[in-house]
Amino acid sequence: MFRQPVLVFASTAETLAQAHSRALSRGLRFSIFTDELFQTGDDIGNRAAVRAVPTEKLALAGLAVHGPKNAVDKILKGAQLHG
């Protein structure tokens, strides 16, 4: 799920949704974290929780993106380093 280096950004729900959409459209590898994931206790439950919600209705809590720096920067446009 994670590769190094890891940078943590903060954003609004709208910016997070836009980043998710950009990651999908650009075909980059990513992992999503939804509010529902924090209610399950295992990977199978996590996957089922995500599958149960249409993409446009996901309650995104976070997004992990892996790819070339310039592509990731474009995907995360609008987010700021968490500090």
KETORVEX-972785 format. One record per residue: residue number from 1; x negated, y negated, z of N, C-alpha, C, O in turn; chain; residue in one letter. Coordinates in Angstrom, 3 decimals, padded with zeros to 6 digits. Layout:
BEGIN
NODE   num        n.u        n.v        n.w       ca.u       ca.v       ca.w        c.u        c.v        c.w        o.u        o.v        o.w   chaine   residu
NODE   NUM          X          Y          Z          X          Y          Z          X          Y          Z          X          Y          Z        A        A
...
END
This chain:
BEGIN
NODE   num        n.u        n.v        n.w       ca.u       ca.v       ca.w        c.u        c.v        c.w        o.u        o.v        o.w   chaine   residu
NODE     1   -000.818    001.182    000.000    000.000    000.000    000.000   -000.871   -001.259    000.000   -000.544   -002.238   -000.671        A        M
NODE     2   -001.970   -001.237    000.744   -002.808   -002.431    000.808   -004.174   -002.176    000.213   -004.742   -001.092    000.352        A        F
NODE     3   -004.682   -003.176   -000.442   -006.050   -003.172   -000.947   -006.709   -004.445   -000.436   -006.023   -005.392   -000.052        A        R
NODE     4   -008.007   -004.468   -000.431   -008.699   -005.640    000.089   -009.183   -006.505   -001.051   -009.476   -005.949   -002.110        A        Q
NODE     5   -009.293   -007.793   -000.933   -008.976   -008.551    000.274   -007.468   -008.716    000.431   -006.714   -008.581   -000.532        A        P
NODE     6   -007.045   -009.009    001.648   -005.641   -009.250    001.945   -005.490   -010.707    002.359   -006.130   -011.163    003.307        A        V
NODE     7   -004.654   -011.420    001.656   -004.322   -012.797    001.997   -002.848   -012.815    002.369   -002.036   -012.181    001.696        A        L
NODE     8   -002.495   -013.517    003.407   -001.111   -013.581    003.872   -000.578   -014.974    003.569   -001.176   -015.985    003.937        A        V
NODE     9    000.559   -014.999    002.889    001.195   -016.251    002.521    002.541   -016.361    003.222    003.125   -015.355    003.625        A        F
NODE    10    003.018   -017.560    003.361    004.346   -017.817    003.919    005.159   -018.539    002.849    004.622   -019.321    002.065        A        A
NODE    11    006.458   -018.263    002.832    007.311   -018.927    001.849    008.758   -018.875    002.292    009.110   -018.233    003.282        A        S
NODE    12    009.573   -019.560    001.540    011.009   -019.494    001.756    011.541   -018.210    001.115    010.846   -017.561    000.334        A        T
NODE    13    012.766   -017.860    001.452    013.397   -016.690    000.843    013.513   -016.864   -000.667    013.373   -015.897   -001.416        A        A
NODE    14    013.764   -018.076   -001.113    013.880   -018.357   -002.546    012.544   -018.126   -003.263    012.508   -017.511   -004.329        A        E
NODE    15    011.457   -018.614   -002.680    010.136   -018.422   -003.278    009.764   -016.950   -003.290    009.163   -016.474   -004.253        A        T
NODE    16    010.108   -016.226   -002.245    009.830   -014.794   -002.181    010.611   -014.049   -003.272    010.069   -013.149   -003.914        A        L
NODE    17    011.860   -014.414   -003.481    012.668   -013.798   -004.542    012.080   -014.098   -005.916    012.064   -013.228   -006.788        A        A
NODE    18    011.597   -015.319   -006.115    010.973   -015.684   -007.390    009.687   -014.895   -007.605    009.416   -014.446   -008.719        A        Q
NODE    19    008.897   -014.723   -006.557    007.658   -013.947   -006.664    007.971   -012.493   -007.017    007.280   -011.891   -007.840        A        A
NODE    20    008.992   -011.938   -006.409    009.413   -010.565   -006.711    009.808   -010.447   -008.183    009.412   -009.500   -008.862        A        H
NODE    21    010.575   -011.394   -008.664    011.003   -011.396   -010.061    009.805   -011.501   -011.001    009.744   -010.806   -012.015        A        S
NODE    22    008.861   -012.363   -010.667    007.657   -012.510   -011.500    006.824   -011.230   -011.504    006.314   -010.822   -012.548        A        R
NODE    23    006.688   -010.602   -010.346    005.916   -009.356   -010.264    006.567   -008.277   -011.123    005.876   -007.530   -011.816        A        A
NODE    24    007.888   -008.196   -011.077    008.610   -007.235   -011.916    008.368   -007.506   -013.394    008.057   -006.590   -014.155        A        L
NODE    25    008.510   -008.764   -013.798    008.405   -009.103   -015.221    006.989   -008.966   -015.763    006.804   -008.742   -016.959        A        S
NODE    26    005.990   -009.098   -014.899    004.604   -009.005   -015.355    004.024   -007.594   -015.208    002.896   -007.335   -015.626        A        R
NODE    27    004.786   -006.710   -014.627    004.359   -005.324   -014.524    003.214   -005.073   -013.552    002.503   -004.076   -013.679        A        G
NODE    28    003.026   -005.966   -012.584    001.965   -005.758   -011.601    002.425   -004.778   -010.525    003.620   -004.616   -010.279        A        L
NODE    29    001.463   -004.137   -009.899    001.764   -003.222   -008.795    002.118   -004.038   -007.559    001.426   -004.992   -007.205        A        R
NODE    30    003.205   -003.647   -006.914    003.611   -004.355   -005.704    004.424   -003.441   -004.804    004.951   -002.418   -005.241        A        F
NODE    31    004.513   -003.823   -003.557    005.356   -003.157   -002.573    006.279   -004.208   -001.987    005.886   -005.358   -001.793        A        S
NODE    32    007.504   -003.804   -001.709    008.439   -004.749   -001.093    008.725   -004.329    000.336    008.652   -003.153    000.693        A        I
NODE    33    009.049   -005.313    001.126    009.454   -005.106    002.507    010.803   -005.807    002.647    010.901   -007.020    002.463        A        F
NODE    34    011.835   -005.040    002.971    013.167   -005.618    003.129    013.577   -005.567    004.601    013.004   -004.820    005.394        A        T
NODE    35    014.556   -006.359    004.941    015.050   -006.361    006.323    015.471   -004.955    006.746    015.267   -004.560    007.894        A        D
NODE    36    016.064   -004.198    005.810    016.551   -002.855    006.113    015.427   -001.887    006.493    015.653   -000.945    007.252        A        E
NODE    37    014.231   -002.111    005.976    013.113   -001.217    006.289    012.795   -001.201    007.775    012.293   -000.203    008.293        A        L
NODE    38    013.076   -002.275    008.450    012.748   -002.358    009.866    013.798   -001.664    010.735    013.697   -001.660    011.961        A        F
NODE    39    014.802   -001.080    010.085    015.831   -000.331    010.805    015.657    001.171    010.636    016.407    001.949    011.225        A        Q
NODE    40    014.677    001.591    009.838    014.421    003.013    009.620    013.121    003.389    010.318    012.341    002.516    010.700        A        T
NODE    41    012.894    004.668    010.481    011.683    005.090    011.177    010.783    005.980    010.360    009.839    006.567    010.888        A        G
NODE    42    011.069    006.089    009.050    010.254    006.988    008.240    010.282    006.562    006.777    011.131    005.768    006.371        A        D
NODE    43    009.360    007.087    005.996    009.228    006.707    004.597    010.461    007.090    003.784    010.908    006.311    002.942        A        D
NODE    44    011.011    008.266    004.020    012.200    008.691    003.273    013.359    007.741    003.552    014.086    007.357    002.636        A        I
NODE    45    013.529    007.365    004.812    014.569    006.411    005.179    014.330    005.045    004.554    015.269    004.382    004.114        A        G
NODE    46    013.066    004.629    004.517    012.716    003.350    003.893    013.115    003.329    002.423    013.751    002.385    001.953        A        N
NODE    47    012.737    004.374    001.708    013.045    004.443    000.273    014.548    004.483    000.030    015.044    003.855   -000.905        A        R
NODE    48    015.269    005.215    000.863    016.729    005.293    000.733    017.362    003.931    001.005    018.312    003.543    000.325        A        A
NODE    49    016.845    003.205    001.994    017.384    001.882    002.332    017.219    000.917    001.173    018.123    000.129    000.893        A        A
NODE    50    016.084    000.963    000.497    015.847    000.077   -000.643    016.719    000.483   -001.825    017.315   -000.374   -002.478        A        V
NODE    51    016.797    001.774   -002.103    017.611    002.253   -003.235    019.089    001.918   -003.063    019.804    001.777   -004.055        A        R
NODE    52    019.553    001.791   -001.843    020.973    001.547   -001.581    021.406    000.122   -001.900    022.599   -000.182   -001.891        A        A
NODE    53    020.443   -000.753   -002.183    020.761   -002.168   -002.409    020.348   -002.556   -003.827    019.216   -002.289   -004.229        A        V
NODE    54    021.251   -003.184   -004.597    020.862   -003.660   -005.935    019.705   -004.666   -005.828    019.622   -005.424   -004.862        A        P
NODE    55    018.825   -004.662   -006.819    017.625   -005.516   -006.803    017.950   -006.964   -006.477    017.256   -007.582   -005.669        A        T
NODE    56    018.988   -007.515   -007.086    019.299   -008.934   -006.887    019.846   -009.234   -005.496    019.971   -010.399   -005.119        A        E
NODE    57    020.176   -008.187   -004.724    020.711   -008.396   -003.374    019.746   -007.956   -002.278    020.120   -007.927   -001.106        A        K
NODE    58    018.513   -007.613   -002.640    017.533   -007.207   -001.632    017.284   -008.345   -000.653    017.096   -009.489   -001.067        A        L
NODE    59    017.279   -008.044    000.630    016.941   -009.026    001.664    015.438   -008.922    001.896    014.983   -008.257    002.826        A        A
NODE    60    014.673   -009.595    001.029    013.218   -009.482    001.072    012.639   -010.152    002.305    012.932   -011.311    002.598        A        L
NODE    61    011.810   -009.400    003.025    011.091   -009.931    004.178    009.627   -010.145    003.831    008.936   -010.922    004.489        A        A
NODE    62    009.153   -009.456    002.796    007.764   -009.584    002.391    007.500   -008.881    001.079    008.319   -008.102    000.591        A        G
NODE    63    006.334   -009.172    000.516    005.932   -008.623   -000.769    004.418   -008.480   -000.760    003.702   -009.425   -000.428        A        L
NODE    64    003.935   -007.311   -001.122    002.490   -007.093   -001.273    002.227   -006.928   -002.763    002.865   -006.102   -003.415        A        A
NODE    65    001.293   -007.707   -003.309    001.010   -007.689   -004.746   -000.457   -007.380   -004.959   -001.324   -007.897   -004.254        A        V
NODE    66   -000.730   -006.523   -005.950   -002.114   -006.209   -006.307   -002.302   -006.448   -007.794   -001.494   -006.013   -008.614        A        H
NODE    67   -003.378   -007.143   -008.129   -003.682   -007.392   -009.533   -004.787   -008.414   -009.654   -005.366   -008.840   -008.655        A        G
NODE    68   -005.084   -008.813   -010.900   -006.095   -009.844   -011.114   -005.708   -011.143   -010.403   -004.533   -011.504   -010.354        A        P
NODE    69   -006.699   -011.835   -009.859   -006.440   -013.033   -009.052   -005.549   -014.043   -009.767   -004.606   -014.569   -009.175        A        K
NODE    70   -005.841   -014.317   -011.034   -005.051   -015.343   -011.734   -003.594   -014.917   -011.892   -002.700   -015.760   -011.817        A        N
NODE    71   -003.336   -013.623   -012.110   -001.969   -013.132   -012.235   -001.247   -013.188   -010.892   -000.086   -013.592   -010.827        A        A
NODE    72   -001.927   -012.786   -009.825   -001.326   -012.833   -008.494   -001.052   -014.279   -008.091   -000.003   -014.571   -007.516        A        V
NODE    73   -001.975   -015.180   -008.384   -001.762   -016.600   -008.081   -000.494   -017.127   -008.754    000.270   -017.874   -008.142        A        D
NODE    74   -000.269   -016.738   -010.015    000.927   -017.190   -010.727    002.193   -016.609   -010.103    003.212   -017.294   -010.012        A        K
NODE    75    002.131   -015.365   -009.680    003.285   -014.726   -009.054    003.628   -015.410   -007.734    004.803   -015.592   -007.413        A        I
NODE    76    002.609   -015.788   -006.971    002.822   -016.382   -005.650    002.963   -017.905   -005.680    002.917   -018.553   -004.635        A        L
NODE    77    003.132   -018.467   -006.859    003.277   -019.920   -007.000    004.382   -020.409   -006.069    005.492   -019.876   -006.075        A        K
NODE    78    004.074   -021.410   -005.284    005.048   -021.976   -004.348    004.855   -021.504   -002.927    005.334   -022.144   -001.990        A        G
NODE    79    004.153   -020.383   -002.747    003.872   -019.877   -001.392    002.577   -020.524   -000.897    001.725   -020.915   -001.695        A        A
NODE    80    002.442   -020.631    000.396    001.244   -021.221    000.981    000.584   -020.238    001.930    001.254   -019.413    002.551        A        Q
NODE    81   -000.736   -020.331    002.039   -001.443   -019.446    002.970   -000.870   -019.601    004.358   -000.658   -020.716    004.835        A        L
NODE    82   -000.617   -018.473    005.005   -000.104   -018.464    006.368   -001.227   -018.863    007.299   -002.336   -018.343    007.179        A        H
NODE    83   -000.979   -019.745    008.198   -002.066   -020.180    009.049   -001.712   -020.467    010.398   -002.572   -020.843    011.195        A        G
END
